[in-house]
Amino acid sequence: MTTSAPPPGESSSTAEESPPRGWTDVRFRWINLLLLIPLVSILPFLFNSEEPTLAGLPFFYWFQLLVIPVGILCTVAVHRLTRHVDEEGEQ
């Protein structure tokens, strides 16, 4: 029995199948952990108190106001550190 080559445009190897169109390979990068820091603001048990106060503001309010710039700084840091990395994770 003879084996013939596959027709043009068809691959004989099933081990090297490409992912479906539209699929993106999500890769973990350690720097993305910085994006978790702003999520602290949605855990109310961490800041559900009135003490300590800052300039007369209860902890709940000034902590929430502090999380905004910290979240912005974390997001900007991740963007700047990963903007030159291509989809394969190479620079």
N, C-alpha and C positions, 0 to 999 in steps of 0.2 A: 504494500500500500504506500502510495506516495503522498507527501504533504505538499500542498501548494501555498504560496504566499497569499496573505489576505489581500482583498481588493484594495485599490488606492483609497486612502481616506479612512480606512478601518485599521485599528490597532490589534495586533495579535496578543499583546500582553495585557492581562487583566489586572496585574499587580500595580501598574502605573496609571490607573484611572485618575483622571482629573476630577476635582470636586465639581458639583453641579454649578451651573452659572448663577451668579448672584451670591454665592457663598463667600464669606470673608473669613479668613483665618484669624481668630482672636488670639493674640499672644499676651501672656502676662508679663508685665514689666514692673519691677519693684518700685519704681518711682510713682506708679499709679496708686500706691498705698496712700500717698498724700491726699488723694481725693476722698479718702474715708474720714479725714479729720473734720470737715464741715458737717458730716453726718451726726456728730456728737450733739448738735443742736436739736435733733429730733428725739433724744432720749431724756424725757422730762425728769426721771428720777435723779439725774445728775445735777440738776439746777433748780429743783422745786423747793426753794427756800427763800426767805427774806434776808437772812444774814449771810455774809457780811454785806453791808451797804457801802456804796461808793457815791459820794456827793449827794447823799440822801436817796439814791436809787436803790431799790432792793436788788439782791443778787440776780434774781430772775431776769430783770430788765437789762442790767449792764452786761451780763453774760451773753445775752442774745445779741446785743449791739457789738460786742467784741468778736463774736463768731463771724460776723459779716466780713470785716477786713481780713481775718485769718483765712476764711474760705477763699476769698479772692486771691490772696497771696499763694495759697496752695495750688489753686487752679492755674495761675500764671506760671508758677514754677514747673508744674507738669508739662504745660504747653511748651515752654521754652526749652526744657530738657529733652523733649521728644519730637520736636517739630522737624528735625533733620533725619529722623529715623524712617526708613521706608517700610513697606508692608511686610517685608521679610525680616525686619528687625535689624537690618544692616544700615550703617551710616553712609 
